[in-house]
Amino acid sequence: MIGIDLVKISRIENLIAKFGEKGLRRFLSEAEIESSKNRVETVAGYWAVKEAVSKSLKTGIGKELSFHEIEIYKDSKNAPFVKVPQRFGISEIAVSITHDGDYAIAVATYKK
């Protein structure tokens, strides 16, 4: 399955302006906040990844899957990868993030 999400970067800027780091903690772990290096484009990309993963799993973000259950990590080349709870039976999730101008976009796909 595949999922995609697009987020306007200014939406994330507004969230940070209004709620600060507390707002980030609503959808990011401490490790994710740290790895974003306070770059709003990266934070927006993380939001998009989590939404794209939830869409690929056909759950959306809600009762079946929360933002914090989707964990984003980066490898030594700074490429993102994702972990989700084992209950989904996913052996591998591939994600891609990009941002340009006013938007960040992410795509996620997996195999069981």
Order of alpha helices (4+ residues) and beta strands (2+ residues): beta-alpha-alpha-alpha-beta-beta-beta-beta
